[in-house]
Amino acid sequence: MNLIRALSVSAALAAASWSGAAERAVITVVNELSTPRPAETVVVPFSEVRRVLGADVPMHHVLVRDAVTGQVVASQVTNFHPNLRPAVYDELVFQHDFAAGEGTARFLLERTKIPVPPFESKVFARYVPERLDDFAWENDRIGHRVYGPGLDTPAAGQGQLRTSGIDVWAKRFRYLIVDRWYNKGHDAYHVDSGEGLDTYSVRTGRGCGGTGVWDGQVLSVSKNWASWKVLANGPIRAVFELTYEPWAAGNGVRVSETKRFTVDAGHNLDLIESTFGVEGGTGEVTIAVAVQNPPDAKVEALFKDEKAAVLGLWQTYAKSGSLGCGVVLATPAKFAGFAVGGCEADAKDKDKLTNNLILARVKNGETLRYAAGAGWDRSGDFPDHASWEAYLVAAAQRLASPVKPTVTLESGQ
């Protein structure tokens, strides 16, 4: 944000608050972990906002301030069903850096006279039809993409590919690069010209956090995504869904999947909620979530934590540094072990791809929640595999102990 815009936004926010009987409330957030929690996302149901600020409060007339400093905190209101009449907003979202031992944080929630100006976005997600139906997303830390139906057609030429694996785009800077890189062209974003690059090779593997059905020997996997839907797109949180058509999983079983991704600023892992439909058999399958070692990378460390349900990989490329990939199950009770294996579709790559798998049992209609993502040493965040492993363990602890916000009227109202 440049200085002139920052000053104008500050002036607008200073004039925004109004006085009244119930136009300000307090949000108290309880944190039960003693370790630091940078960029912790606080989610308040918008029904709670309306309860204290009025049922008619518009979504862009809500302001969050730090109760200690009085500073405005960047916030976002999500609306997952924009066609509903009247509008039913979903959540108020903002972030706080919890210091080690900080058990409670307080914020002021205000209703404003004028709209709150937009905050600088740190997340982004979009369908990319100009690149054979890619779907790409990023935050200020890392980028990803998955592949759509256009890539699995003759129009893709020699690049035609059938895969539901997840790609990684490694970036050096905090600003958003997805549109910039697509504008450079396919070959150009595979070379680091100073911002980072797509160094990761998915092919027919699972990539970084892709899924499949595991029968103990081989993976059965879906085709490229069939449909997409963006539900929220910044400035703090992006949410989108991808659906995959049913595929054969052996023994007469067919499986379908809908993935909901929640991408928050300041994090290298995204929350993925995969809901599976299971037809045939017992109605229950073993789902594998993978971190893949591409053919042109050397594995430096493979990290498994059975208690925390964490799987991590640290791999080094000859010309583009080291990259960590990881998966953390958010539902550890479903944890069913680790495995290594490929899928029927990757026969041509069977000697080149290694899918390291973390397993979970899922019944028809159930949702498997897990976090997956990557970190690059040249971003300055992860100097070695030990720092990446520590990050994954801390992420597991945070998933297991979410912060708890409560909303009350300000004292005296």
GINOR-V278217 format. One line per field, one symbol per residue. psi: psi as a letter, one per 20 degrees, with the letter a starting at -180 (. if undefined). Layout:
psi: ???
This chain:
psi: prgghghhgggghhihqrqrhljprpoppppjqiqqmqlpppppphhhghhhipijpqhjkpqpqphghjqppprqpqnimiiqorpoqfqpprqqoprpiohqqqqpoqpqgrqpqqqppjqppqpmhillkqpqrraigrqrqrpahhilrhhicijppoqkrprpopqhrirpighgghhhqghhjjpojiiarnipogcjaibnjqrrppjihqpprraqqhrqpphqlrihppprqpqpqqqpjqkjppprpppppooqqjqipqppoopppoprbijpropppqpporhkqpphppppohgilppqppqpqhikbqppqqpopimhhipkaqrprarhikhijhjhpoopqpqqpprpiqpppqqqarqphiiihnhrhhhgghggghhghhhimqqoqqpqqqpi.
